[in-house]
Amino acid sequence: MNPLVTPFCRIDPLEMIKDLPVRIDVLRLDLVDPIVSGNKWFKLKYYLDEAVVSGKTLLTFGGAYSNHIVATAAAAKMAGLKSIGIIRGERAPQLSPTLLQAQELGMRFFFQSRNDYREKILPDALLHEKHDLYSIPEGGYGTLGVRGASDILGQAQTEKYTHIISAVGTGTTLAGLAIAATPDQQVIGISVLKNNFSLNAEVDQWLPEDKKNAVTIIHDYHFGGYAKRTVELLQFMNDFYRQTAIPADFVYTGKAFFATMDLARKQFFKPGSRILLLHTGGLQGNRSLPKGTLIFG
Ligand SMILES: *Cc1c(COP(=O)(O)O)cnc(C)c1O
């Protein structure tokens, strides 16, 4: 049985923006499960349904600090399936905390050079083992991922919001949100990659015609690119935690939260707007920071 059943999603109001003429609430997807955190839970669930029926070994892909890798390892364990991770880059002498955790959850790893990884070449050592594999694309990208993400908004009272905002990597989550949004809602994605302008078409391919106008992707808050950071971003995350007790990560949610606050201050949103900001979970990236960088951990 697929253990990823409907979680309860809490909404926290942000009190810190009282001086602004908009209201921002945070949808706490980070609380759905301590390990299969956030949007990865939703993106995985329909893949897991299929995998459970097939009884095959789960195969997926990610980096050494990937939220998706650890989420897949945990989901596989809950479902009683074996899991294998193809990890980008050479094996480091010391496994990252993320990989150690995934390993404890039963995942086995094969490390691929960045080139082979990009080309999605499976290692010979894995092919020789002749597993029956059920492959989940990196990050849960794909139709089943979009379908899972389209269940997010239904887990809480979300119709009253004028804007839905999320961090964007592959765009899978954003597409699911747009599909589920009401015709009046604007869905805004904060791209965490630098100048990844193909995202707009990438997201549009999943959407019916009447939803394509509902989506805006903003490319101004990547802080240097994927998994890049600045002192300003880290300071913001600490301040945000001090004021709200909500932890963010510097790869995804930190950038989305920063962007939302900045846009609100710059009057991007009409007065009276009600904004639902997604906490998409996944704090794994923070484990790559030097100790003491963040006041939460
Ligand atoms: C993976 C991830 C995202 C990006 O989701 P996509 O569907 O790939 O756009 C956003 N936030 C967090 C915390 C993530 O782990």
The ligand as an ORCA input file, in Angstrom:
! r2SCAN-3c Opt
* xyz 0 1
  C      12.403     20.361     -5.114
  C      12.000     21.600     -4.408
  C      11.376     22.693     -5.056
  C      11.198     22.748     -6.554
  O      10.133     21.999     -7.026
  P       9.922     21.809     -8.606
  O       8.676     21.044     -8.697
  O      11.109     21.039     -9.117
  O       9.854     23.140     -9.240
  C      10.974     23.775     -4.294
  N      11.180     23.800     -2.967
  C      11.776     22.794     -2.307
  C      11.999     22.916     -0.849
  C      12.207     21.665     -3.000
  O      12.827     20.669     -2.337
*
